[in-house]
Amino acid sequence: MEGWQIPLPKCACGNKIGFCFAKEEDYFMPSYGTFILELKEGVNDARLEQLGTTIAEKEIVLANKEKLDLEELEALWTEPLEAVFPTKLKEAEKEKPHDIISDKKVAIARKVAVVKPRVFIPAFPGTNSEYDSAKVFEDAGAISKIGVFTNLTAKNIEESIALFEREIKQVQIIMIPGGFSAGDEPDGSGKFIATVFRNPKIKEAVHKHLYEKDGLMLGICNGFQALVKLGLLPYGEILDMKEDMPTLAFNKIGRHQARLVHTKVTSKLSPWFSKANLGEIHLVPISHGEGRFVANEKTLKEMETAGQIATQYVDLEGNASYHIDFCPNSSTWAIEGITSKDGRILGKMGHSERINQGIVKNVNGNMNQLLFESGVEYYR
């Protein structure tokens, strides 16, 4: 390790937790082969040397009591390459989206109770969240089945279509997980999935699932992109796309974003949010290059009136924001998730399924939206 001056500021700037050194030492002396461990108070081991302690103040305090402001350190770290590898969108951040709160309630009710609802999770070449998705549904009390779409030969494709059609007819929930299906080609994210779901057999099975069998549908990240490109969101059915329909475009900053964001529940129209409180804020991981929801003003206002805007990206005070630190893609109206008009279908960019214990440390926030529990509870 090339001295403590490199890793500690990186850790501190990343989670905004300060650090106070315990004693005088040469902060720039190499210390090869050593590790920095974060341990709870009271751990005693002769092999460990205490560097110091974390503090609430956003600063690094050296043993001589000199204080280094974390925001100044972060600026010195990022600004030299800002013109080459931008982290800010100054013009966009001057604007402010309005905060959305809808009084719409769940308008649908289950027809038949199911103790353990069945969930079908289609996986495509490039999908990477199918196992996480299956686990959270099973933890919530459902039975999950992952079906892989294979396309090596024409026969593989025929078999995959038959598999998808058969499974959709047997389940209560369809969940399209995140990833980068077919490398987000051709010409954009989710289009490979959308092409598969436009197959006449699968299309018919999906429509019957939603409106004859009282089914629910969920799409996260790549799955959300596919639902929008199918027309299932916000219209509730598979349609031929037109130029004036909503879409998900490249992040305005022009690159992939992977971080934690805060989102606020702005509508409880959907049964997917039955266990969440209106206005509740959650900490959610995101990882996408095309997450910017785009729609014309007329469509946006119609969606707001109908209660279809489910979640917004918000700042630390809970206000909708275009600031890149809070809205990673510059999504219109800071929209993170939307639903169909009846709430049966939900799509969102944030990976609500990535909530296993130990995934995130040193970051405050409620990560469990109870999304999957809500979907399962609908059938009980």
VENVENJO-V396713 format. One record per pair of residues at least 24 apart in sequence whose C-alpha atoms are under 6 Angstrom apart, sorted by sequence separation. I is the first residue (numbers start at 1). J is the second residue. D is the distance in Angstrom with one decimal. If there is no record, write none. Layout:
I_J_D, I_J_D
This chain:
3_27_5.6, 118_142_5.8, 119_143_6.0, 122_146_5.8, 123_147_5.9, 260_284_5.5, 312_336_5.0, 3_28_4.5, 117_142_5.0, 118_143_4.7, 119_144_4.7, 120_145_5.2, 121_146_4.7, 122_147_4.8, 123_148_4.7, 124_149_5.2, 260_285_4.4, 311_336_5.4, 3_29_4.9, 116_142_4.8, 118_144_6.0, 122_148_6.0, 259_285_5.8, 311_337_5.0, 3_30_4.5, 259_286_5.6, 310_337_5.3, 2_30_4.2, 3_31_5.9, 258_286_5.4, 310_338_4.9, 1_30_5.8, 2_31_6.0, 22_51_5.7, 258_287_4.2, 309_338_4.6, 1_31_4.9, 21_51_5.7, 22_52_4.3, 257_287_5.6, 308_338_5.4, 1_32_4.5, 21_52_4.3, 257_288_5.6, 308_339_4.9, 20_52_5.5, 190_222_5.7, 194_226_5.3, 256_288_5.4, 20_53_5.5, 193_226_5.9, 256_289_4.0, 19_53_5.8, 255_289_5.7, 19_54_4.3, 190_225_5.1, 18_54_5.6, 19_55_5.4, 190_226_4.3, 194_230_5.6, 18_55_4.9, 165_202_5.3, 292_329_5.0, 18_56_5.9, 251_289_5.8, 291_329_5.8, 292_330_5.9, 293_331_4.8, 294_332_5.6, 18_57_5.5, 24_63_5.0, 250_289_5.9, 251_290_5.3, 292_331_4.1, 293_332_5.8, 18_58_4.7, 20_60_5.7, 23_63_5.0, 250_290_4.0, 251_291_5.9, 267_307_5.8, 17_58_5.9, 18_59_4.8, 19_60_4.8, 20_61_4.5, 21_62_5.3, 249_290_5.1, 251_292_5.4, 16_58_5.9, 18_60_5.5, 21_63_5.3, 173_215_5.8, 175_217_5.8, 177_219_6.0, 178_220_5.5, 172_215_5.0, 173_216_4.9, 174_217_4.8, 175_218_4.6, 176_219_4.7, 177_220_5.4, 178_221_4.8, 179_222_5.5, 248_291_5.7, 249_292_5.0, 267_310_4.8, 173_217_5.6, 175_219_5.7, 178_222_4.5, 248_292_5.2, 266_310_5.2, 178_223_5.6, 248_293_4.6, 265_310_6.0, 266_311_5.2, 177_223_5.2, 248_294_6.0, 265_311_4.7, 130_177_5.7, 176_223_4.6, 247_294_5.4, 264_311_5.3, 129_177_5.6, 246_294_5.5, 264_312_5.4, 129_178_5.3, 246_295_4.4, 263_312_5.3, 263_313_4.5, 128_179_4.7, 262_313_5.9, 263_314_5.5, 119_171_5.7, 127_179_4.1, 262_314_5.6, 118_171_4.8, 126_179_5.9, 127_180_5.6, 118_172_5.5, 119_173_4.7, 120_174_5.0, 121_175_5.1, 126_180_4.8, 127_181_5.4, 117_172_5.9, 119_174_5.7, 121_176_5.9, 126_181_4.2, 125_181_5.4, 126_182_5.5, 13_70_5.9, 124_181_5.8, 125_182_5.5, 286_350_4.8, 261_326_5.9, 285_350_5.8, 286_351_5.8, 284_350_5.7, 285_351_5.4, 270_343_3.9, 269_343_5.6, 252_329_5.7, 251_329_4.2, 252_330_5.9, 283_365_5.3, 283_366_5.6, 284_367_5.9, 282_366_5.0, 283_367_4.8, 282_367_5.5, 272_371_5.5, 275_374_5.6, 274_374_5.6, 272_374_5.2, 272_375_5.1, 236_340_5.1, 235_340_5.8, 234_340_4.7, 233_340_5.5, 224_347_4.5, 224_348_5.6, 218_345_5.8, 220_347_5.8, 216_344_5.0, 217_345_4.7, 218_346_5.0, 219_347_4.7, 220_348_5.1, 221_349_4.2, 218_347_5.8, 220_349_5.5, 105_268_5.7, 106_269_4.5, 105_269_4.6, 106_270_5.6, 101_266_4.6, 102_267_5.0, 104_269_5.2, 100_266_5.8, 104_307_5.7, 102_307_5.5, 133_353_5.6, 99_320_5.5, 97_320_5.9, 96_321_5.8, 93_322_5.3, 93_323_4.7, 140_373_5.0, 137_372_5.7, 97_333_5.0, 114_379_5.2, 115_380_5.9, 113_379_5.0, 114_380_5.6, 113_380_5.0, 110_379_6.0
